[in-house]
Amino acid sequence: MTMTRGEKAELIVQPQYAFGEKGREAGSGFRSIPPDSMLYINIELVSFKPVINVTGDFTVIKKIFKEGEGAFTANEGANVTVRYTAMLEDGTVFEKRGIDETQPLKFVTDEEQVITGLDRAVATMKKGERAIISIHPDYAFGNVEVKQDLAIVPPGSKVVYDIEMVDFIKEKAPWELNSNEKIKVAERKKEEGNLLFKSGKYQRAAKKYDKAADFVSRDGSLGDDEEKLAKSLRVSCWLNGAACCLKLNDFPGAIKLCTQVLDVEFHNVKALYRRAQAYIETEDFLLADVDIKKALEVDPQNREVKVLKMKLKQLQADSDKKDAKLYESMFAPKTKVISV
């Protein structure tokens, strides 16, 4: 791992890093190696292929066979064109795209248009890059049988893609767009987030809301009228993102997003309500009580806030009982037993 391509070296290997106390028996035309032998190895690194741990847990591995062009990779939201041969571990080919007169595959990354492992790996590729991608079942087709073009993928199958990035068009960054374009992109991403939320895909919905808010961040590039619309979009995305956090049990995340809303709209009932929910889940009853009272000051008839108030009251009563029992056991007089 310390060598560069073409480097030659002599390695001196201590027994504990070689064959140790057991040594090695003779075989395959080689002599035996006695126990506790030090080894001298002449070695040359002829070539190597970079291996990328795409997911960080070795469930999606990318081995690069041909380096791509330039410094940029396809990012999330990029329009990509790829050609590949998809196989099972035993070499059975179940799909081809852009090979043998088939058309290349075009898709948008991070939109669940292909299996997750392929999606994640392709987003790391450069134009012209060719790689072998090995994908664990959890990031492939899972534990179900899937009929593909050329073969059936059995349940729990690890799959391998020999893939080439033909071309890609990266999603434009906010600084590359004018004010009107930023707002349109933010509105589109917010709507995409809403659809994901309705289908229970809260993690992906949260990412959409976060990206939408980024496109209309307060950076001084928007005019007064546009800034009013942008502010409304930011607040809506932060509130929706907080709702996702609550669904995902990310209560600190919900508190952070609601606080961002309240920094610009201190009377926002939804933000107060959702932050109070998060405070209750983290057992910060005092702060939850403060938010509930503020929300009822703004909207005294809000049914959801009233229900939350009753829930908090019950939780506080239960907590007080537990505390009382704890203090009682701590300070109860100890009975001394005298033996006769």
N, C-alpha and C positions, 0 to 999 in steps of 0.2 A: 504493500500500500504506500510505501514511501518512495517508490521508484518512478522515474519518468520514462517515456517511450524511448527505446534504443539504449537505455542505460545498462551497463554490465557491472556486475559486482561479485565479490566472494563473501558468502555468508558463513559465519561461525555460529553453530547452533548448539547450545548447551543441552545435555541429555533430557532435562525436564521439559524442554520445548521440542524434543524430537521423539524418540521411541521409549525413553524412560527406562525403568527397571526391567521391563519385559523384553526390550530389544525387538528384533523382527526376524522371522524365519526366512530361509532362502526360498525363492520362488520366482517364476516368470523370467528365468535366466539371470537373476541377481543373487549375489551372495547374501548370507544372513548378516544381520547387524547385531553385535553382542550387546548385552544389557549395559546401561549407563554409558553409551557411546556418544562422544561429541562428533558432530557432523560438520564437514566442510563442503559447501555447495557453491559451484560456479553457476551464475544465473544471468540471463539477459531478458529484459522485458521487450518482447518483440512488438506487441500491440495490446491494446485494451479497449473495451467498450464501456463507456460510462453507464452506471446503473443508478436509477433514480427511485427512491422510496417515495412514491407519489403521495400516499395517504399518511405516511409517518408511522404506520403500524405493520408495514410489509404485506398488506393485503392487495395492494396494486403496485407492481414493480415494472419500471420501464427501462429496458436495455437499449441504448442508442447504437444503431449500426451505421448510420450516416448522419453526420452533423448537418443541421439546417443552416439557412442563410441569415446573416444579420444578428442583431442583439434582441429582437423582440419575439415574444411568444404570443400565441393566441390566448386572450384573457377570457374571463367570464362574460358572456354576452356576445362573443365574437361569432361571426358567420364563417364557418369553416367548410372546406372541401377536402375529403380524405379518400384514399383508396386503401383497401385492406383485404387480407384473407383471415377469416376467423376460424379457429380450430379448438377442438377439445385437447386435453393433455396427451392423449394417445395419437394425435395427429389427424383425427377425423375432421375434415373441413365441413362446417355447417353454413358458412355464408361467404360470399365474395362480392366486393363492391369496387368498381373501377378496374377489375381484373377479368381477362378472357371475355372481352366485349360487353361486360356489365358496366353500368354507369357509376361514377364516383358518388359517394354519399355527401350530401350537403345538409348541415344542421346548425342550429344555434347552441352554443355551449351554455350549460347551467339552466337548461329549460326542460330537462328530463325527456329529451327526444331520443336518447340512446341510453344504454345501461350506465349506471353511475360510475363504475371504474373507467370505462372508455371515455366518458364525459370529462372526468377529472384529469385523466392522462393527456387527452388531446389539448386541453387548455394550457399544458406546459410545453407544447411543441412549437418549433420554429418552422417557417416555410421551407419545404424541401427535406425536412428531417424524416428519417425512416427509423422505426424502432419496433422492438418486440415488447408487447405489453401483456404481462401475466396478471390475471384478475381472479381473486378469491370469490367463491360463490356469493358471499354477502354483498359484493359490489357488482355481481353479474346477474344471474337469473334466479338466485336463491334456491329454495328447496322445491321448486315446481318444474315439471317437464315442459319444455318449450319447443314447438315445432318451428324450425328455421327453413330457409330456402333449400338447403342441400342435405340436411340431416336433423335429427332430433337431439336437443341438448337435454341429457338426463338430469333429474333433480340433484342438487348439491354439486354441480360440475364447476371445476376451475376451467376458465377459458383463456385462450391465448390469441392475441391479434398481432399479425405482421402488418404494420400500418405505415403509410406515408402521408405526410401533410402536403397536399397539393397546393393549397392556398388558403388564406384567411383574411378577413376584414375585421379589424378590431372595433369594438364598440367605442364610439367617440367619448372622450372624457369631457366633463362639464366645461373646462376652459376652452375647448375647441368649438363650442356652440354659442350662438347669440342668445339673447335673453328669451326671445319667443320660443326658440328650440329647446332651451333648458326647461321651460315650463311645460311644454308638450311632452317631453321625455318623462318628466317627473309625474305628470298626470297618467301617462301610460303605465309606468311602473307601479304607481299606486293601485291602479285598476287590476293589474296582474297580481299584485299582492292580495287584493280583496278576493279574487277568484281562488287563490291558493288557500287563503284563510278559510273560506267557505268549504273547501274540500278537506280541511283538517291538516294541511301541510304548513304547520305554523313556523317551522324553522326557515323554510324557503320564503314564506310570506314576510317574515321579519327582515330577511335580506333585501327583499324588494322594497319594503318601506324605507329601510336605511339608505338604499341607493337613491330612491326618489328624493328623500330629504337632502342628500348630498348635492343633487343637481340644482336645487333652489336654495342652497346655503346663503347666508347673508354675507356676501363678499364685496358689496358696493358696486356690482356690475349691473344691477337692475334699477330701472326707473321707479318713481313713486308708485304709479299704478301697478306696475309689474310686481313691486315689492309687497304690496298688499295681498296680491294673489299668491305670491311665493310664501308669505308668512302663513296664510291659510293652509297651504299645502304642507308646509313643514309641521304645523301643529297637528293636522290630520294624520300625517305619517307617524309622528311621535306617539300619538294616542293609539293608533292601530298597532304600532310596534310594541307598546306597553301591553296591549291585549294579548299579543303573541307571547310575550315574556311570561304573563300570568299562566297561559296555557302550558308553557314549557317549564313551569316552576322556577323560572329565573326571576326571583323577586327583587334582588338588587338591580337588575336590568330594568324592571318595570318602574321602580322608584326613580331611577336616573332619568328615564324618558319622561315620566310625568312631571318631574321637577323642571325639566327643560321647558315643558309646556307652561307650567305655572310661573316660570321666570318672565314669560312674555304675556301671559293671560292669567293673572293671579286668582281670578274668579272662575276659572274653567271647572265646571262641576264634574265632567268626565275624568279629568286629570286627578282631582281631589278624591273621587270615588275609587279609581283604580290604584292610586297610591295608598289609600287607606286599606284596600284589599291586600296589597303587598305587605304593608306594615303589620296587618293582623297575622299573615302567614309567617312573618319573622318574629312574631310575639312582641312587637313594639306597640303595645296597646295605647300608650299615652299619645304617641304621634298619630296613630290611627284615629283616636278620639278627636284630636285637634282638626284633622282633615274632614272628618264627618261633620263636625259642628260648622266648619266654614262652608261646606257644601250645602247644608241645610239653611244657612243664612241666605245663600244665593237662591236656592230653590227649595223652599220649605215642604213642598208637596211631592218631592221626588221619591217615588216608591222604592226604587233600588237602594237609595241611600238609607231610607228608613229601615229596610230589612237588614242592611249591613250594620246599622246602629244596634238593632236587637241582638244580632249575632255577637257583636263586640261586648254588649252588656252581659250576655251569658258567659262568654269566655272570661271576662274580668271576674265574674262571680266565682267561676270554677277555679281560676288562678288564686283568688283570695282564700278560698277554702283550703287549697293545697298548701299555701303559705302558712295559714293558721295551724294546720296539722304539723307542719315542719317545725314551727316555733314552739308548739306545745311539746313535741318530743324532745326538742333541744333543751328546754328549760324546766321540764317536769322534774319534781324532786325524786332523787334516787333513794330507793329503799335499801336500808342496810340489813343484811341477814346476819343474825347472831347465832352461832352454834352453841348448844348446851351439852 
